[in-house]
């Protein structure tokens, strides 16, 4: 008999249906009432078998089938909690303040089928996160160039932003990541694909699934990605982000000051994930906004570490003017994706601005007039000139010349005056 089988039988004969071992696992193995009943039947059967009671009598006594008692006798099939007991006997006690956690459970029965990780219940420093990150298996067939630190940061940034972190209806109801991005910008597909690669980098399967058709009255459909349901995502949500199960990233602030002590690679990945998920670039006002109302304080402190000053603006956190331009060097948006947001930021950061005594050139004034006559708004004119001439004009300057153009009236002969 294999060593673990002998140890399991000995454990049951000594302790019966005691669930003391479950305290060494993440969330106590999340047993249901049915799990506890099945484990009682299993342990009772092993004890009665040891006493020489027939399988038929045992089946009647514990309320199980004879075939179940037979498989239990040979430990060929185990109920959920017996699987955890088997793992405990192999793994032993985890270090103080940590628990064993499987990366995956089977559908329906919640049996641990993944690798076991040793995870802390509370994070106070980056070293604790790094110890967990080291245990993850990279599932990318072709490794991506970004470091594991960056990948985890980007994934957590996405989770703080657009991604849904709902519980699966299957098995033990572990969370999965669902990411839905608008088809308004084709580059959004790059964000989703990269988020899936980052998820795989920390041992989570994630893939693009069927696109969603555009809702009635809406201009665009949606791209969609979904991950496996996993206790790992529960841990990322409850411990890494510090949120309770009844809290939502939309309304509740993460509790994750440990991020401030993390390596810069992680912090930049986190900023990139938040920005690509909930960021926007306004070239006309020379401003970057992050629509992360509950998490503004943490993000502000992360930006301060990069020498950037941000301020509250409505429900957003904003970086403006020289700091918005300077932030391109962080970078705020992911450079390898070159999304629409990144490209707009690049235009804003690379365009020349007028000196204090420098006037708007005559040919630029004429272009402002022509674009205004075509019906373009002031922000659209600012952006077009920035892209075409690599000249970044202020909103006020373009607005002033656009208004002058509209105040010009036609003379008696039909000529402008």
Protein Blocks (a to p, Z undefined) as FASTA:
>chain_A
ZZklmmmmmmmmmnomafklmmmpghhloaafklmmmmmmmmmmmmmmmnopafklmmmm
nopafklmmmmmnomaccfklmmmmmmmmnopadehiacddfbdcehjlpafbdcddddf
bdfbfklmmmmmmmpccfbfbacfbdfklmmmmmmmmmmmmpccbdcfehjlpacddddd
dfkbmklmmmmmmmmmmmmmnopacdddddddddehiabdcddddddddfklmmmmmmmn
opafkbcfklpccddfklmmpcfklmmmmmmmmmmmmgccdfklopaddddfklmmmmmm
mmmmnopacddehjbccdehjlmmmmmmmpmbdfklopaklmmmmmmmmpccddfklccd
fklmmmmmmmmmnopafklmmmmmmmmnopacdfklmmmmmmmmmmpccdfkopaZZ
